Amino acid sequence: MGKVIIVGAGFSGSIIARKIAEDMDREVEIIERRSHIGGNAYDEYDEKTGILVQKYGPHFLNTNKFFIIKFLMRFAELFPHETKLLSFIDGNYVRLPFNFKTMQQLVGAEKAESLLAKMRKEYPGADRIPILKLVDSEDKDISEYAQLLFEKAYKTYISKMWGVGVDTIDKYVLERVPMAMNYDERYLNKDFQYLPKNGFIEIFRNMLDHPNIKLTLNEDALKHITFDEANRRVLYDNKTVECLVFTGPIDELFGLKYGDLPYRSLDIRYQYSEQNSVLPGEIVSYPQADGYTRSTEYRKIMFDDSHISGSIVATEYPLQYDRNAEIGNTPYYPVVTEESNKIYRRYLDEVKKYNNIFLCGRLAEFKYYNMDICIEHALEYAENIKDYLKNAQ
């Protein structure tokens, strides 16, 4: 049996490594460029305050499929946590997702009365409706209200977060946070919502704690990967590997030969406070602010903060990913547009030349997966790789 190499120790790489190591009793080597496991879900306790901080922005386990939660419960204790956000618009905090309460906050209770009746009549039984569908409503009042939301929140927020106009970004982005057609305050209407008691890092430590898994940190796998086009094989240290799973940016895998794919990064700035509470909610988005998109008060999402004094607020400033920059050198989100998809397909054609390479995850597949989809996808993808390895024996 040949070597199994996995590049990246985030959710995709770690889940696949565990499944191969455990289900097939196969040795797996994970190569991670950063100094830690967990990818962008990495968290750590702040030395000054003892607050559990998610270094790359807030992550939550929200899903309709309990098998995802059950799988993660093998590796850490989880506790129920309903994610609730606010948005700061026109000097006021309103609920996000935008719901019927938001409507009253923005247009006033009296004007909202007839609008609420029209919404219920137009979309009977609907739970959440994408903003563009509301904008296109034949009812003038509904359309005007949706356009108000679009201009004050969606358009401005997306322009800052993604660095492109709303007319070019993939439609999926616009539909990620639809309007709630009720008074539901949960950010996502998912059945099962949890957080790990001791941080996401505990999940990764236990998931990768297996005798068949070898982990190497602070190592750039790209320095070791070469391609044998004649034999349609990917090599590692000039030796053929049975399987290489790549979870990093696909354009970097091929030396940017077709140009850079656009990814977004974040400059996250921290504010320490002696107050025990700073924000009116755990996360506040700022669609109208200059340069930044949202702030997270991490104390508010801890399982137990009774021993904590003071607080930390982390504010996110989006910027273009630049691998050589001092700030913004970590890719977070692929910027999916018609043009970037054309470039991605050229890289994908390169991958198809080789029999022993697999792509998995946001960066490698150039898709903006929510975390629950990323985990589910990795579990499914692991089965495909296991089938490949069985047939290769």
C-alpha positions as CSV (number, residue, x, y, z in Angstrom):
1,M,0.0,0.0,0.0
2,G,1.3,3.5,-1.0
3,K,1.4,6.6,1.0
4,V,-1.7,8.7,1.8
5,I,-1.0,12.4,2.1
6,I,-3.5,15.1,3.2
7,V,-2.7,18.7,2.8
8,G,-4.4,20.9,5.4
9,A,-5.6,20.2,9.0
10,G,-8.9,22.0,8.9
11,F,-12.3,20.3,9.0
12,S,-12.0,18.8,5.5
13,G,-8.5,17.4,5.9
14,S,-9.0,16.2,9.5
15,I,-12.3,14.4,8.9
16,I,-10.9,12.6,5.9
17,A,-7.7,11.7,7.8
18,R,-9.7,10.2,10.7
19,K,-12.1,8.2,8.4
20,I,-9.2,6.7,6.5
21,A,-7.1,6.0,9.6
22,E,-10.0,4.5,11.6
23,D,-12.2,2.8,9.0
24,M,-9.4,1.4,6.8
25,D,-6.6,1.0,9.4
26,R,-4.4,3.0,7.0
27,E,-1.5,5.3,7.9
28,V,-2.2,8.9,6.9
29,E,0.2,11.9,7.0
30,I,-1.3,15.4,7.3
31,I,0.9,18.4,6.2
32,E,-0.2,21.7,7.6
33,R,1.4,25.0,6.6
34,R,0.3,26.9,9.8
35,S,1.6,26.3,13.3
36,H,-1.8,24.9,14.5
37,I,-4.5,22.5,13.5
38,G,-8.1,23.4,13.0
39,G,-7.8,25.6,9.9
40,N,-9.9,28.8,10.2
41,A,-12.0,27.2,13.0
42,Y,-9.0,27.3,15.3
43,D,-9.6,28.9,18.7
44,E,-7.6,29.5,21.9
45,Y,-7.9,31.0,25.3
46,D,-6.7,34.6,25.5
47,E,-3.8,34.8,28.0
48,K,-4.9,38.1,29.5
49,T,-8.6,37.4,30.1
50,G,-9.1,33.7,29.8
51,I,-11.8,34.3,27.1
52,L,-12.0,31.7,24.4
53,V,-11.3,33.5,21.1
54,Q,-11.9,32.1,17.6
55,K,-8.8,33.5,15.9
56,Y,-10.3,33.6,12.4
57,G,-13.8,34.8,13.2
58,P,-16.9,33.2,14.8
59,H,-17.9,29.7,13.9
60,F,-21.1,27.9,14.9
61,L,-22.5,24.4,14.4
62,N,-25.9,24.9,12.8
63,T,-27.4,22.0,10.8
64,N,-30.6,20.1,10.1
65,K,-28.8,16.8,10.1
66,F,-28.1,15.4,13.5
67,F,-25.6,12.8,12.2
68,I,-23.2,15.8,11.8
69,I,-23.6,16.7,15.4
70,K,-23.4,13.1,16.5
71,F,-20.1,12.6,14.7
72,L,-18.5,15.7,16.3
73,M,-19.8,14.6,19.7
74,R,-17.4,11.7,19.5
75,F,-14.5,14.2,19.9
76,A,-15.8,16.9,22.2
77,E,-18.7,17.8,24.5
78,L,-21.1,20.2,22.8
79,F,-23.7,22.4,24.3
80,P,-26.9,23.9,22.6
81,H,-26.4,27.5,21.5
82,E,-28.8,29.4,19.2
83,T,-26.9,31.9,17.2
84,K,-28.5,35.3,17.3
85,L,-27.1,38.5,15.5
86,L,-27.9,42.1,15.4
87,S,-27.4,44.6,12.6
88,F,-26.6,48.3,13.1
89,I,-28.6,50.3,10.6
90,D,-29.4,54.0,10.6
91,G,-28.2,54.3,14.2
92,N,-30.3,51.5,15.6
93,Y,-29.8,47.8,16.4
94,V,-32.2,45.6,14.4
95,R,-32.5,41.9,14.4
96,L,-30.6,39.8,11.9
97,P,-31.9,37.8,10.1
98,F,-34.3,40.6,9.1
99,N,-37.7,39.5,10.3
100,F,-41.1,41.0,11.1
101,K,-39.7,42.8,14.1
102,T,-37.0,44.3,11.9
103,M,-39.8,45.6,9.6
104,Q,-41.4,47.5,12.5
105,Q,-38.1,48.9,13.6
106,L,-37.3,50.2,10.1
107,V,-40.6,51.5,8.9
108,G,-42.6,51.9,12.1
109,A,-45.4,49.8,13.6
110,E,-48.2,51.7,11.8
111,K,-46.8,51.3,8.3
112,A,-45.8,47.8,9.1
113,E,-49.3,46.6,9.8
114,S,-50.5,46.6,6.2
115,L,-47.1,45.3,5.0
116,L,-47.2,42.4,7.4
117,A,-50.6,41.4,6.1
118,K,-49.4,41.6,2.5
119,M,-46.4,39.5,3.3
120,R,-48.5,36.8,4.9
121,K,-50.9,36.7,2.1
122,E,-48.2,36.7,-0.6
123,Y,-46.1,34.0,1.0
124,P,-48.5,31.8,3.1
125,G,-46.7,29.3,5.2
126,A,-43.2,30.4,4.1
127,D,-40.5,30.4,6.7
128,R,-37.8,32.5,5.0
129,I,-37.6,34.2,1.6
130,P,-34.5,35.3,-0.3
131,I,-34.2,39.1,-0.5
132,L,-34.0,39.1,-4.3
133,K,-37.3,37.2,-4.5
134,L,-38.9,39.9,-2.3
135,V,-37.4,42.7,-4.5
136,D,-39.0,41.1,-7.5
137,S,-42.4,40.9,-5.9
138,E,-45.3,42.2,-8.0
139,D,-46.6,43.9,-4.9
140,K,-45.2,47.4,-4.9
141,D,-45.1,47.8,-1.1
142,I,-43.3,44.5,-0.6
143,S,-40.8,45.2,-3.4
144,E,-40.1,48.7,-2.0
145,Y,-39.5,47.4,1.5
146,A,-37.2,44.7,0.1
147,Q,-35.3,47.3,-1.9
148,L,-34.9,49.3,1.3
149,L,-33.3,46.3,3.0
150,F,-31.2,45.6,-0.1
151,E,-29.8,49.1,-0.3
152,K,-29.2,49.7,3.4
153,A,-27.9,46.2,4.3
154,Y,-27.2,43.6,1.7
155,K,-25.6,45.8,-1.0
156,T,-23.3,47.7,1.3
157,Y,-22.3,44.6,3.4
158,I,-21.6,42.4,0.4
159,S,-19.6,45.1,-1.4
160,K,-17.3,45.4,1.7
161,M,-17.1,41.7,2.4
162,W,-16.4,40.5,-1.1
163,G,-14.8,43.4,-2.7
164,V,-17.1,43.2,-5.8
165,G,-20.5,44.5,-6.8
166,V,-23.6,42.6,-5.9
167,D,-24.3,42.2,-9.7
168,T,-21.2,40.1,-10.1
169,I,-21.1,37.9,-7.0
170,D,-22.6,34.4,-7.0
171,K,-26.3,34.4,-6.3
172,Y,-25.8,31.9,-3.5
173,V,-24.1,34.7,-1.4
174,L,-27.2,36.9,-1.7
175,E,-29.4,34.0,-0.6
176,R,-27.4,32.9,2.5
177,V,-29.4,35.1,4.9
178,P,-33.0,35.3,3.7
179,M,-35.6,37.3,5.5
180,A,-37.5,35.5,8.2
181,M,-41.3,35.6,7.5
182,N,-42.1,35.6,11.2
183,Y,-40.5,36.8,14.5
184,D,-37.8,34.1,14.6
185,E,-34.6,35.6,16.0
186,R,-32.2,32.8,15.2
187,Y,-29.6,33.7,12.6
188,L,-30.2,30.4,10.7
189,N,-33.4,28.4,11.0
190,K,-31.5,25.1,11.6
191,D,-32.9,22.4,13.9
192,F,-29.6,21.6,15.7
193,Q,-27.4,24.4,16.9
194,Y,-24.4,23.8,19.1
195,L,-21.0,25.0,20.2
196,P,-18.1,22.9,21.7
197,K,-17.7,23.6,25.5
198,N,-14.0,23.8,25.4
199,G,-13.5,25.2,21.9
200,F,-13.2,23.8,18.4
201,I,-9.6,23.0,19.0
202,E,-10.6,20.1,21.3
203,I,-12.6,18.6,18.4
204,F,-9.5,18.7,16.2
205,R,-7.1,17.4,18.8
206,N,-9.2,14.4,19.6
207,M,-10.1,13.8,15.9
208,L,-6.4,13.7,15.0
209,D,-5.4,11.6,18.0
210,H,-5.1,8.3,16.3
211,P,-2.1,6.0,16.0
212,N,-2.4,5.9,12.2
213,I,-2.3,9.7,11.8
214,K,1.0,11.5,11.6
215,L,0.8,15.3,11.8
216,T,3.4,17.8,10.5
217,L,2.9,21.5,11.3
218,N,4.8,24.5,9.9
219,E,5.4,22.8,6.6
220,D,4.5,24.0,3.1
221,A,3.4,20.9,1.2
222,L,3.7,22.7,-2.1
223,K,7.4,22.6,-1.8
224,H,7.2,18.8,-1.9
225,I,4.5,18.2,-4.6
226,T,5.4,17.6,-8.2
227,F,3.5,16.1,-11.1
228,D,4.3,13.1,-13.3
229,E,2.1,14.0,-16.3
230,A,3.3,11.0,-18.3
231,N,2.1,8.5,-15.7
232,R,-0.8,10.7,-14.5
233,R,0.4,10.7,-10.9
234,V,1.1,13.3,-8.3
235,L,4.4,12.9,-6.5
236,Y,5.5,13.9,-3.0
237,D,9.2,14.2,-2.4
238,N,9.6,12.8,-5.9
239,K,7.9,9.6,-4.9
240,T,4.5,8.4,-6.1
241,V,1.8,8.5,-3.5
242,E,-1.3,6.4,-3.6
243,C,-3.5,9.3,-2.8
244,L,-3.1,13.0,-2.2
245,V,-6.0,15.0,-0.7
246,F,-5.5,18.8,-1.2
247,T,-7.6,21.3,0.8
248,G,-5.7,24.5,0.1
249,P,-6.1,27.1,-2.7
250,I,-6.2,25.2,-6.0
251,D,-4.4,27.9,-7.9
252,E,-1.4,27.7,-5.7
253,L,-1.2,23.9,-6.2
254,F,-0.4,24.6,-9.9
255,G,1.9,27.5,-9.4
256,L,-0.7,30.1,-10.4
257,K,-0.2,29.1,-14.0
258,Y,-3.6,30.4,-15.1
259,G,-3.5,33.4,-12.8
260,D,-4.6,34.1,-9.2
261,L,-8.1,33.0,-8.1
262,P,-9.7,35.7,-5.9
263,Y,-10.0,34.9,-2.2
264,R,-11.0,37.2,0.6
265,S,-9.1,37.6,3.8
266,L,-9.7,39.5,7.1
267,D,-7.8,41.9,9.3
268,I,-9.3,41.2,12.7
269,R,-8.7,43.9,15.3
270,Y,-9.2,43.3,19.0
271,Q,-10.5,45.7,21.7
272,Y,-10.1,44.8,25.3
273,S,-12.6,46.2,27.8
274,E,-12.9,46.2,31.6
275,Q,-16.6,46.0,31.2
276,N,-18.3,42.6,31.3
277,S,-20.5,43.4,28.4
278,V,-19.8,45.8,25.5
279,L,-22.1,44.9,22.6
280,P,-25.9,44.4,22.8
281,G,-25.5,41.0,21.3
282,E,-22.9,38.3,20.6
283,I,-22.3,39.5,17.0
284,V,-23.3,42.8,15.4
285,S,-23.0,43.5,11.7
286,Y,-22.3,47.0,10.4
287,P,-23.5,47.2,6.8
288,Q,-23.2,51.0,6.7
289,A,-19.8,51.3,8.5
290,D,-16.7,52.4,6.7
291,G,-14.3,49.5,6.2
292,Y,-15.5,46.9,8.7
293,T,-18.3,44.4,8.6
294,R,-19.0,42.9,12.0
295,S,-17.9,42.6,15.6
296,T,-18.0,39.6,17.9
297,E,-17.9,39.6,21.7
298,Y,-16.5,36.2,22.4
299,R,-17.4,36.1,26.1
300,K,-21.0,36.0,25.1
301,I,-20.7,32.6,23.3
302,M,-18.6,30.8,25.9
303,F,-20.2,27.9,27.8
304,D,-19.1,29.3,31.1
305,D,-17.9,32.9,31.6
306,S,-18.4,33.0,35.4
307,H,-14.7,33.2,36.0
308,I,-14.1,36.0,33.5
309,S,-13.6,39.6,34.2
310,G,-13.7,42.1,31.3
311,S,-14.4,41.4,27.7
312,I,-12.9,41.3,24.2
313,V,-14.5,42.5,21.0
314,A,-13.1,41.4,17.7
315,T,-13.9,43.5,14.6
316,E,-13.5,42.3,11.1
317,Y,-12.0,44.4,8.2
318,P,-12.3,42.4,4.9
319,L,-9.5,42.7,2.4
320,Q,-8.2,40.9,-0.6
321,Y,-6.1,37.8,0.1
322,D,-2.4,38.4,-0.6
323,R,-0.1,35.5,0.3
324,N,2.9,37.8,0.5
325,A,1.3,40.5,2.6
326,E,1.9,41.0,6.3
327,I,-1.9,41.4,6.9
328,G,-4.4,39.5,4.8
329,N,-2.2,36.4,4.0
330,T,-4.8,33.9,5.1
331,P,-7.5,32.9,2.6
332,Y,-11.0,32.8,4.0
333,Y,-13.6,32.8,1.3
334,P,-13.5,32.2,-2.5
335,V,-14.9,35.1,-4.4
336,V,-17.2,33.2,-6.8
337,T,-18.1,35.1,-10.0
338,E,-18.6,34.2,-13.6
339,E,-15.0,35.3,-14.3
340,S,-13.4,33.5,-11.4
341,N,-15.3,30.3,-12.2
342,K,-13.7,30.3,-15.7
343,I,-10.2,30.4,-14.1
344,Y,-11.2,27.7,-11.6
345,R,-12.4,25.4,-14.4
346,R,-9.0,25.6,-16.1
347,Y,-7.3,24.5,-12.8
348,L,-9.9,21.8,-12.5
349,D,-9.0,20.5,-15.9
350,E,-5.4,20.2,-14.7
351,V,-6.5,18.1,-11.7
352,K,-8.3,15.7,-14.1
353,K,-5.0,14.8,-15.7
354,Y,-4.0,12.9,-12.6
355,N,-5.5,9.8,-11.1
356,N,-4.4,10.1,-7.5
357,I,-5.3,13.6,-6.4
358,F,-8.5,14.7,-4.6
359,L,-9.8,18.2,-3.9
360,C,-11.9,18.9,-0.8
361,G,-13.0,22.1,1.0
362,R,-13.8,25.7,0.3
363,L,-10.4,26.7,-1.1
364,A,-9.7,23.7,-3.2
365,E,-13.2,23.4,-4.7
366,F,-13.6,27.1,-4.9
367,K,-17.1,27.0,-3.2
368,Y,-18.4,29.0,-0.3
369,Y,-19.5,26.2,1.9
370,N,-21.2,26.9,5.3
371,M,-19.5,24.9,8.0
372,D,-22.2,22.3,8.3
373,I,-22.1,21.7,4.5
374,C,-18.3,21.5,4.7
375,I,-18.4,18.9,7.4
376,E,-21.1,16.9,5.7
377,H,-19.3,17.1,2.4
378,A,-16.0,15.9,4.0
379,L,-17.8,12.9,5.5
380,E,-19.3,12.0,2.1
381,Y,-16.0,12.7,0.3
382,A,-14.1,10.4,2.6
383,E,-16.3,7.5,1.5
384,N,-15.3,8.2,-2.2
385,I,-11.6,8.2,-1.2
386,K,-12.0,5.0,0.8
387,D,-13.5,3.4,-2.3
388,Y,-10.7,4.6,-4.4
389,L,-8.1,3.2,-1.9
390,K,-9.9,-0.2,-1.7
391,N,-9.9,-0.5,-5.5
392,A,-6.3,0.5,-5.7
393,Q,-5.1,-2.3,-3.4
